């Protein structure tokens, strides 16, 4: 789907979330970073927060999740 719609932020967020769930941090980070450039960067905050939580980076997770929750 990304090949068909390379400018669709939600697709990168979704794929990055799958990579994060599989502990493929570099791939997740690449997709989340790309997603930030395609739309509102705060929309990526939830998945960024989950990834950082899974990595044990709790201060970064809290920062991202807090920013996301403030908006939504």
Secondary structure, DSSP 8 states (H G I E B T S, - for coil): -TTT-TT-HHHHHHHHHHHHHTT-HHHHHHHHHHHHHHS-GGGGHHHHHHHHHHHT-HHHHHHHHHHHHHH-
